Amino acid sequence: MSDVREQMTKALDHLKQQRDELQVQLHLAKADAKDEWARLETQWDEIKPKLEAAREEVGKTAESVGAALGMAIEELKKGYERLRSRL
């Protein structure tokens, strides 16, 4: 009977330890996600006016502007995907 009680105690302790470790990892993941979001928001704030200006100027210098903005958009898109995979 005491073997069963001891096994149950060990199992319970192990589960508690795993739970505590996961709780810390989730907390850290939230902090990482917030940092990543802040970085992406900065990029968005930089890209948005350029996109709006480029939309207004379409045709004039679309090729040169389009290539640079395309790279910036792709980087932002990948950042959102990384963040989504973390959540």
C-alpha positions in Angstrom: 0.0 0.0 0.0 2.8 2.4 0.8 4.4 1.7 -2.6 1.3 2.8 -4.4 1.1 5.9 -2.2 4.8 6.6 -2.9 4.3 6.2 -6.7 1.3 8.5 -6.6 3.3 11.1 -4.7 6.2 10.9 -7.2 3.8 11.1 -10.1 2.0 14.1 -8.6 5.4 15.8 -7.9 6.5 15.2 -11.4 3.3 16.6 -12.9 3.6 19.7 -10.6 7.2 20.2 -11.8 6.2 19.9 -15.5 3.3 22.3 -14.9 5.6 24.9 -13.2 8.1 24.6 -16.0 5.4 25.1 -18.7 4.0 28.1 -16.8 7.5 29.7 -16.9 7.9 28.9 -20.6 4.5 30.4 -21.4 5.3 33.5 -19.5 8.6 33.9 -21.4 6.8 33.1 -24.7 4.3 35.9 -24.0 7.2 38.3 -23.4 8.9 37.2 -26.6 5.7 37.6 -28.5 5.2 41.1 -27.1 8.7 42.1 -28.1 8.2 40.6 -31.6 4.9 42.4 -31.9 6.5 45.7 -30.9 9.2 45.2 -33.5 6.6 44.4 -36.2 4.5 47.4 -35.3 7.6 49.6 -35.8 8.1 48.1 -39.2 4.4 48.6 -40.0 4.5 52.2 -39.0 7.5 52.7 -41.3 6.0 50.8 -44.2 2.4 52.0 -44.1 3.0 55.6 -45.2 5.4 54.4 -48.0 2.8 52.0 -49.3 0.2 54.7 -49.3 2.5 57.1 -51.1 3.5 54.4 -53.6 -0.2 53.7 -54.2 -0.7 57.3 -55.1 2.4 57.4 -57.3 1.7 54.1 -59.1 3.1 54.2 -62.6 5.6 57.0 -62.1 8.3 55.1 -60.3 6.5 51.9 -59.5 9.3 49.5 -60.4 12.0 50.9 -58.2 9.7 51.7 -55.3 7.9 48.4 -55.7 11.0 46.3 -55.3 12.1 47.9 -52.1 8.6 47.9 -50.6 8.2 44.3 -51.7 11.2 43.3 -49.6 9.9 45.2 -46.6 6.4 43.7 -47.0 7.9 40.2 -47.2 9.9 40.7 -44.1 6.9 42.0 -42.2 4.8 39.0 -43.5 7.5 36.6 -42.2 7.5 38.3 -38.9 3.8 37.9 -38.5 4.1 34.2 -39.4 6.8 33.7 -36.8 4.7 35.4 -34.2 1.6 33.4 -35.2 3.6 30.1 -34.9 4.7 31.1 -31.3 1.1 31.7 -30.2 
